[in-house]
Amino acid sequence: MPHIPELESDCQSCAALCCIALAFDEGPDFAFDKPAGLPCPNLDENLACQHYNYLEDAGFPGCVRYECRGAGQRVTQEVFDGDTWRATPAITGPMLEAFATMRRIHDGIELLLAAENLDLPDSYEEEREILLELYAPEEKWTEDSLAAFATSTAPGRLAQFLPRLRDFV
């Protein structure tokens, strides 16, 4: 039976992973350039955004629109037991890798849940359920299980499965 996680971000339970992992370019969505892997200079010592309550006015509407679908808090709380890259710099790389994989997992779960509403033939529904179990296993994700998932056949299976659903949309 799959374990369906919360697919909505909870910034208070996250270690500001989007604020370090993602790159952005100066323009209408971001007030300045920031390369991937470096913390946003708007983060304070508690990993909170100094502009969180007025991001659009501060020139960051891209941050307002971004949604990790709960991957950030899940990596922070489930995979790294509440630790942060700032408190333990040695976990920065592994945490960012886990975040990238968990984002793909949560995107996949969201698509598989949406497909549940389609009138699929039994064989397609069976494949959807198998994929959902691969993307949402009952056991907690770990660094090792996320790394194994990233190199498994599951992402490729999902990529082959989704286009086959077009006739049912």
VEXDO-888131 format. One record per residue (C-alpha): residue number from 1; chain; z negated, y, x. Coordinates in nm, 4 decimals. Last residue first. Layout:
% residues N
kolmi:NUM; lumnu:A; Z:Z; Y:Y; X:X
...
This chain:
% residues 169
kolmi:169; lumnu:A; Z:2.0923; Y:1.2608; X:-0.7721
kolmi:168; lumnu:A; Z:2.1727; Y:0.8916; X:-0.8039
kolmi:167; lumnu:A; Z:2.5126; Y:0.8963; X:-0.6303
kolmi:166; lumnu:A; Z:2.3631; Y:1.0857; X:-0.3357
kolmi:165; lumnu:A; Z:2.1033; Y:0.8163; X:-0.2686
kolmi:164; lumnu:A; Z:2.3097; Y:0.6411; X:0.0000
kolmi:163; lumnu:A; Z:2.2768; Y:0.9529; X:0.2150
kolmi:162; lumnu:A; Z:1.8979; Y:0.8954; X:0.2310
kolmi:161; lumnu:A; Z:1.9006; Y:0.5347; X:0.3519
kolmi:160; lumnu:A; Z:2.0803; Y:0.5730; X:0.6851
kolmi:159; lumnu:A; Z:1.8527; Y:0.8535; X:0.8072
kolmi:158; lumnu:A; Z:1.5509; Y:0.6628; X:0.6720
kolmi:157; lumnu:A; Z:1.6507; Y:0.3523; X:0.8678
kolmi:156; lumnu:A; Z:1.7030; Y:0.5622; X:1.1788
kolmi:155; lumnu:A; Z:1.3561; Y:0.7153; X:1.1501
kolmi:154; lumnu:A; Z:1.2008; Y:0.3689; X:1.0910
kolmi:153; lumnu:A; Z:1.3725; Y:0.1838; X:1.3796
kolmi:152; lumnu:A; Z:1.0899; Y:0.2617; X:1.6175
kolmi:151; lumnu:A; Z:1.0882; Y:0.5136; X:1.9033
kolmi:150; lumnu:A; Z:0.9005; Y:0.7876; X:1.7161
kolmi:149; lumnu:A; Z:0.6835; Y:0.5274; X:1.5427
kolmi:148; lumnu:A; Z:0.5606; Y:0.3896; X:1.8753
kolmi:147; lumnu:A; Z:0.4608; Y:0.7383; X:1.9904
kolmi:146; lumnu:A; Z:0.2823; Y:0.7967; X:1.6590
kolmi:145; lumnu:A; Z:0.1046; Y:0.4601; X:1.6879
kolmi:144; lumnu:A; Z:-0.0088; Y:0.5404; X:2.0418
kolmi:143; lumnu:A; Z:-0.1374; Y:0.8891; X:1.9651
kolmi:142; lumnu:A; Z:-0.3181; Y:0.7470; X:1.6647
kolmi:141; lumnu:A; Z:-0.2295; Y:0.7424; X:1.2941
kolmi:140; lumnu:A; Z:-0.4936; Y:0.6096; X:1.0616
kolmi:139; lumnu:A; Z:-0.4366; Y:0.2761; X:0.8885
kolmi:138; lumnu:A; Z:-0.2889; Y:0.2559; X:0.5399
kolmi:137; lumnu:A; Z:0.0621; Y:0.3261; X:0.6636
kolmi:136; lumnu:A; Z:0.2533; Y:0.6267; X:0.5305
kolmi:135; lumnu:A; Z:0.5921; Y:0.6409; X:0.7031
kolmi:134; lumnu:A; Z:0.6337; Y:0.2649; X:0.7421
kolmi:133; lumnu:A; Z:0.4915; Y:0.2012; X:0.3939
kolmi:132; lumnu:A; Z:0.7258; Y:0.4664; X:0.2523
kolmi:131; lumnu:A; Z:1.0187; Y:0.2960; X:0.4226
kolmi:130; lumnu:A; Z:0.9343; Y:-0.0360; X:0.2598
kolmi:129; lumnu:A; Z:0.8974; Y:0.1371; X:-0.0777
kolmi:128; lumnu:A; Z:1.2342; Y:0.3123; X:-0.0449
kolmi:127; lumnu:A; Z:1.3969; Y:-0.0170; X:0.0585
kolmi:126; lumnu:A; Z:1.2604; Y:-0.1879; X:-0.2539
kolmi:125; lumnu:A; Z:1.3768; Y:0.1023; X:-0.4689
kolmi:124; lumnu:A; Z:1.7228; Y:0.0701; X:-0.3193
kolmi:123; lumnu:A; Z:1.7351; Y:-0.3040; X:-0.3899
kolmi:122; lumnu:A; Z:1.6055; Y:-0.2518; X:-0.7445
kolmi:121; lumnu:A; Z:1.8749; Y:0.0015; X:-0.8317
kolmi:120; lumnu:A; Z:1.7530; Y:0.3595; X:-0.8254
kolmi:119; lumnu:A; Z:1.6934; Y:0.5887; X:-1.1239
kolmi:118; lumnu:A; Z:1.5622; Y:0.8759; X:-0.9173
kolmi:117; lumnu:A; Z:1.2067; Y:1.0084; X:-0.9441
kolmi:116; lumnu:A; Z:1.0835; Y:0.7921; X:-0.6544
kolmi:115; lumnu:A; Z:1.3449; Y:0.9653; X:-0.4400
kolmi:114; lumnu:A; Z:1.1191; Y:1.2722; X:-0.4323
kolmi:113; lumnu:A; Z:0.8414; Y:1.0578; X:-0.2834
kolmi:112; lumnu:A; Z:1.0789; Y:0.9316; X:-0.0151
kolmi:111; lumnu:A; Z:1.1857; Y:1.2867; X:0.0684
kolmi:110; lumnu:A; Z:0.8256; Y:1.4103; X:0.1008
kolmi:109; lumnu:A; Z:0.7301; Y:1.1068; X:0.3068
kolmi:108; lumnu:A; Z:1.0183; Y:1.1737; X:0.5446
kolmi:107; lumnu:A; Z:0.9192; Y:1.5376; X:0.5931
kolmi:106; lumnu:A; Z:0.5617; Y:1.4199; X:0.6550
kolmi:105; lumnu:A; Z:0.6789; Y:1.1740; X:0.9187
kolmi:104; lumnu:A; Z:0.9037; Y:1.4297; X:1.0883
kolmi:103; lumnu:A; Z:0.6128; Y:1.6767; X:1.1004
kolmi:102; lumnu:A; Z:0.3896; Y:1.3973; X:1.2338
kolmi:101; lumnu:A; Z:0.6316; Y:1.3362; X:1.5202
kolmi:100; lumnu:A; Z:0.6407; Y:1.7014; X:1.6243
kolmi:99; lumnu:A; Z:0.2622; Y:1.7310; X:1.5870
kolmi:98; lumnu:A; Z:0.2013; Y:1.4187; X:1.7976
kolmi:97; lumnu:A; Z:0.4195; Y:1.5621; X:2.0747
kolmi:96; lumnu:A; Z:0.2311; Y:1.8933; X:2.0548
kolmi:95; lumnu:A; Z:-0.1038; Y:1.7118; X:2.0702
kolmi:94; lumnu:A; Z:0.0081; Y:1.4992; X:2.3646
kolmi:93; lumnu:A; Z:0.1128; Y:1.8106; X:2.5568
kolmi:92; lumnu:A; Z:-0.1983; Y:2.0145; X:2.4759
kolmi:91; lumnu:A; Z:-0.4466; Y:1.7302; X:2.5295
kolmi:90; lumnu:A; Z:-0.5357; Y:1.8346; X:2.8860
kolmi:89; lumnu:A; Z:-0.6275; Y:2.1840; X:2.7621
kolmi:88; lumnu:A; Z:-0.9426; Y:2.0543; X:2.5890
kolmi:87; lumnu:A; Z:-1.1075; Y:2.3404; X:2.3979
kolmi:86; lumnu:A; Z:-0.7775; Y:2.5306; X:2.3636
kolmi:85; lumnu:A; Z:-0.5748; Y:2.2228; X:2.2802
kolmi:84; lumnu:A; Z:-0.8169; Y:2.1462; X:2.0015
kolmi:83; lumnu:A; Z:-1.0467; Y:1.8573; X:1.9102
kolmi:82; lumnu:A; Z:-1.1040; Y:1.7763; X:1.5436
kolmi:81; lumnu:A; Z:-1.0800; Y:1.3977; X:1.5839
kolmi:80; lumnu:A; Z:-0.7508; Y:1.4127; X:1.7785
kolmi:79; lumnu:A; Z:-0.5357; Y:1.1874; X:1.5581
kolmi:78; lumnu:A; Z:-0.7052; Y:1.2417; X:1.2235
kolmi:77; lumnu:A; Z:-0.8392; Y:1.5985; X:1.2379
kolmi:76; lumnu:A; Z:-0.5925; Y:1.7868; X:1.4582
kolmi:75; lumnu:A; Z:-0.2892; Y:1.5696; X:1.3883
kolmi:74; lumnu:A; Z:-0.3600; Y:1.5705; X:1.0147
kolmi:73; lumnu:A; Z:-0.4331; Y:1.9421; X:1.0124
kolmi:72; lumnu:A; Z:-0.0999; Y:2.0184; X:1.1680
kolmi:71; lumnu:A; Z:0.1101; Y:1.7685; X:0.9717
kolmi:70; lumnu:A; Z:-0.0013; Y:1.9044; X:0.6350
kolmi:69; lumnu:A; Z:0.3476; Y:1.9883; X:0.5089
kolmi:68; lumnu:A; Z:0.4129; Y:2.2012; X:0.8195
kolmi:67; lumnu:A; Z:0.5092; Y:2.4964; X:0.5996
kolmi:66; lumnu:A; Z:0.6693; Y:2.8088; X:0.7472
kolmi:65; lumnu:A; Z:0.7472; Y:3.0863; X:0.4980
kolmi:64; lumnu:A; Z:0.4544; Y:3.3107; X:0.5941
kolmi:63; lumnu:A; Z:0.5224; Y:3.2570; X:0.9646
kolmi:62; lumnu:A; Z:0.8843; Y:3.3624; X:0.9175
kolmi:61; lumnu:A; Z:0.7604; Y:3.6788; X:0.7413
kolmi:60; lumnu:A; Z:0.6136; Y:3.7869; X:1.0778
kolmi:59; lumnu:A; Z:0.6652; Y:4.1614; X:1.1207
kolmi:58; lumnu:A; Z:0.3049; Y:4.2862; X:1.0886
kolmi:57; lumnu:A; Z:0.3634; Y:4.3739; X:0.7217
kolmi:56; lumnu:A; Z:0.4789; Y:4.0168; X:0.6589
kolmi:55; lumnu:A; Z:0.1791; Y:3.8676; X:0.8386
kolmi:54; lumnu:A; Z:-0.0801; Y:4.0677; X:0.6458
kolmi:53; lumnu:A; Z:-0.3704; Y:3.8280; X:0.5848
kolmi:52; lumnu:A; Z:-0.2947; Y:3.6165; X:0.8940
kolmi:51; lumnu:A; Z:-0.2471; Y:3.9099; X:1.1335
kolmi:50; lumnu:A; Z:-0.5141; Y:3.8202; X:1.3910
kolmi:49; lumnu:A; Z:-0.4087; Y:3.4579; X:1.3603
kolmi:48; lumnu:A; Z:-0.6990; Y:3.2187; X:1.4025
kolmi:47; lumnu:A; Z:-0.7304; Y:2.9907; X:1.7039
kolmi:46; lumnu:A; Z:-1.0999; Y:3.0835; X:1.7463
kolmi:45; lumnu:A; Z:-1.0304; Y:3.2956; X:2.0582
kolmi:44; lumnu:A; Z:-0.7710; Y:3.4984; X:1.8651
kolmi:43; lumnu:A; Z:-0.4093; Y:3.4038; X:1.8114
kolmi:42; lumnu:A; Z:-0.1601; Y:3.6933; X:1.7938
kolmi:41; lumnu:A; Z:-0.0370; Y:3.6151; X:2.1469
kolmi:40; lumnu:A; Z:0.1308; Y:3.3016; X:2.0081
kolmi:39; lumnu:A; Z:0.0376; Y:3.0092; X:2.2269
kolmi:38; lumnu:A; Z:0.3074; Y:2.8749; X:2.4585
kolmi:37; lumnu:A; Z:0.4768; Y:2.5412; X:2.4002
kolmi:36; lumnu:A; Z:0.7891; Y:2.6765; X:2.2348
kolmi:35; lumnu:A; Z:0.8947; Y:3.0203; X:2.3578
kolmi:34; lumnu:A; Z:0.7905; Y:3.3369; X:2.1766
kolmi:33; lumnu:A; Z:1.0203; Y:3.6313; X:2.1068
kolmi:32; lumnu:A; Z:0.8890; Y:3.9325; X:1.9141
kolmi:31; lumnu:A; Z:0.8396; Y:4.0785; X:1.5644
kolmi:30; lumnu:A; Z:0.9467; Y:3.7580; X:1.3906
kolmi:29; lumnu:A; Z:1.1499; Y:3.6969; X:1.0741
kolmi:28; lumnu:A; Z:1.3903; Y:3.9952; X:1.0827
kolmi:27; lumnu:A; Z:1.4467; Y:3.9597; X:1.4558
kolmi:26; lumnu:A; Z:1.2660; Y:3.8511; X:1.7683
kolmi:25; lumnu:A; Z:1.3184; Y:3.4827; X:1.8287
kolmi:24; lumnu:A; Z:1.0713; Y:3.2057; X:1.7586
kolmi:23; lumnu:A; Z:0.9564; Y:2.8937; X:1.9352
kolmi:22; lumnu:A; Z:0.7259; Y:2.6425; X:1.7727
kolmi:21; lumnu:A; Z:0.4514; Y:2.4356; X:1.9306
kolmi:20; lumnu:A; Z:0.1871; Y:2.7037; X:1.9970
kolmi:19; lumnu:A; Z:0.1472; Y:2.8828; X:1.6652
kolmi:18; lumnu:A; Z:0.2608; Y:2.5728; X:1.4747
kolmi:17; lumnu:A; Z:-0.0331; Y:2.3860; X:1.6254
kolmi:16; lumnu:A; Z:-0.2914; Y:2.6425; X:1.5196
kolmi:15; lumnu:A; Z:-0.5686; Y:2.3834; X:1.5739
kolmi:14; lumnu:A; Z:-0.5649; Y:2.2801; X:1.2082
kolmi:13; lumnu:A; Z:-0.8356; Y:2.2429; X:0.9461
kolmi:12; lumnu:A; Z:-0.8406; Y:2.6127; X:0.8494
kolmi:11; lumnu:A; Z:-0.4599; Y:2.6146; X:0.8353
kolmi:10; lumnu:A; Z:-0.4519; Y:2.3642; X:0.5505
kolmi:9; lumnu:A; Z:-0.0839; Y:2.2837; X:0.5109
kolmi:8; lumnu:A; Z:0.0480; Y:2.0967; X:0.2103
kolmi:7; lumnu:A; Z:0.1611; Y:1.7370; X:0.2075
kolmi:6; lumnu:A; Z:-0.1817; Y:1.5791; X:0.1565
kolmi:5; lumnu:A; Z:-0.1423; Y:1.2249; X:0.2809
kolmi:4; lumnu:A; Z:0.0025; Y:0.9266; X:0.0932
kolmi:3; lumnu:A; Z:-0.1557; Y:0.6052; X:0.2228
kolmi:2; lumnu:A; Z:0.0988; Y:0.3350; X:0.1519
kolmi:1; lumnu:A; Z:0.0000; Y:0.0000; X:0.0000
